[in-house]
């Protein structure tokens, strides 16, 4: 065994009293991460996050093997800037979701001035870098598919461990860091404006018109990337897009698209046929046309009620739509290029004889192993065993405060799925009343039979007109949406996948309910009000 203890941390919640959320991160990475995958987000954290405070205050955490964001830092920084806890919670809700009842931002034992000194300069430096590199984003999106193909080809052509280690330093590490910066630029362009504009429109026009206006972000020439695989499937079914072209464009998108140890969808010979089977006879274009009609009616109402303000509001809407398309398309190409790390790990496994066990080393450890630090491989058995134990557990709570032991939590039959507070005595599950509350994801009211699904791979059981209830959704779930009367999730916010796709298709959605998959059962009959953000169990 190595002379030093294993430096890899499986549970950052043990580092202190932090408030963690998996909204947004949880849909991007819904699985327990191998160390190789976790290290991608270590690079992201190092490259783009401005919230680094002295001491052990991580911004991005590995909580029992799953990816969480330390929203407690947002609370800490907000208080240092003079905002109230209520204001901070309200401002962050659009991105990270509403906090459960009882969740509070933990204090951090640093003075206000210490916090401001540590964050203001990094934040300014990052803002200047974003402004400087923003002009590169279009070229990045255009070049990404060819860059992926070139890098994979070069990795496959390397014949020695030393050559692969050198390739990491010269090409892969700089590429992944640039990819992280491009994601940050696109996210900054398409996040806050949408949340702010919806609030403003709700005050002046009402919730119904505001919800209709903050939708239909696709145009005839540009479709939101979350919908592109779905519409591409429809074109394949119609015979206007070849299977080969579809696989090349969208073969990197799927429910487990960032976990490096999982094969990409395009690597599965049955993947495309299974996707087409999920589509069945449903026409997503017809759903989008109906939603566009609702938006057109809301625009007419806007011009009638606010004739002077309408032109400037329409410009804001166009800017938000363009930002949302940029954010979605960049995320798609980021997923594609994060994928260059998979052939790197596979090649390292072949050159060292580790095979797939190489995924249990980080991307920063593998070059060292290739350069001759063979003792690093001794960490693998224990990491592999821990990964398997964690992967066998159910999904963790959406929000976690303080120390969290996933094994103890999973063994508790009264465990809560919405919120865990390790700083307080164990709380009972939320009141199992007939009404669940969450975030209004997509307007509309629908009734139907509940179908609780643990993964999109169970989609064959999902029938047209049922209410899809899931812990979380991502692009791998999209082919199921046209069948749904409504969508309900445990985890989510206004800018989560379920809300975005449901809005474009005109399907009612309530996201971030906390525990809908526990409180609702397949066969229940519910009414989903996507404008009020409620789900009522009728029978």
HELIX and SHEET records of a PDB file:
HELIX    1   1 UNK A   12  UNK A   15  5                                   4    
HELIX    2   2 UNK A   25  UNK A   28  1                                   4    
HELIX    3   3 UNK A   35  UNK A   48  1                                  14    
HELIX    4   4 UNK A   72  UNK A   80  1                                   9    
HELIX    5   5 UNK A   85  UNK A   96  1                                  12    
HELIX    6   6 UNK A  112  UNK A  133  1                                  22    
HELIX    7   7 UNK A  134  UNK A  136  5                                   3    
HELIX    8   8 UNK A  137  UNK A  157  1                                  21    
HELIX    9   9 UNK A  161  UNK A  167  1                                   7    
HELIX   10  10 UNK A  168  UNK A  172  3                                   5    
HELIX   11  11 UNK A  173  UNK A  190  1                                  18    
HELIX   12  12 UNK A  192  UNK A  205  1                                  14    
HELIX   13  13 UNK A  207  UNK A  213  1                                   7    
HELIX   14  14 UNK A  225  UNK A  238  1                                  14    
HELIX   15  15 UNK A  243  UNK A  250  1                                   8    
HELIX   16  16 UNK A  265  UNK A  267  5                                   3    
HELIX   17  17 UNK A  271  UNK A  279  1                                   9    
HELIX   18  18 UNK A  284  UNK A  305  1                                  22    
HELIX   19  19 UNK A  310  UNK A  338  1                                  29    
HELIX   20  20 UNK A  340  UNK A  352  1                                  13    
HELIX   21  21 UNK A  355  UNK A  360  5                                   6    
HELIX   22  22 UNK A  363  UNK A  370  1                                   8    
HELIX   23  23 UNK A  374  UNK A  379  5                                   6    
HELIX   24  24 UNK A  380  UNK A  391  1                                  12    
HELIX   25  25 UNK A  406  UNK A  411  1                                   6    
HELIX   26  26 UNK A  456  UNK A  461  5                                   6    
HELIX   27  27 UNK A  475  UNK A  477  5                                   3    
HELIX   28  28 UNK A  478  UNK A  481  1                                   4    
HELIX   29  29 UNK A  497  UNK A  505  1                                   9    
HELIX   30  30 UNK A  516  UNK A  519  1                                   4    
SHEET    1   A 5 UNK A  60  UNK A  63  0                                        
SHEET    2   A 5 UNK A  66  UNK A  70 -1                                        
SHEET    3   A 5 UNK A  19  UNK A  21 -1                                        
SHEET    4   A 5 UNK A 399  UNK A 401 -1                                        
SHEET    5   A 5 UNK A 419  UNK A 421  1                                        
SHEET    1   B 8 UNK A 435  UNK A 437  0                                        
SHEET    2   B 8 UNK A 534  UNK A 537 -1                                        
SHEET    3   B 8 UNK A 525  UNK A 529 -1                                        
SHEET    4   B 8 UNK A 445  UNK A 453 -1                                        
SHEET    5   B 8 UNK A 467  UNK A 470  1                                        
SHEET    6   B 8 UNK A 486  UNK A 489  1                                        
SHEET    7   B 8 UNK A 508  UNK A 511  1                                        
SHEET    8   B 8 UNK A 439  UNK A 442 -1                                        
END                                                                             
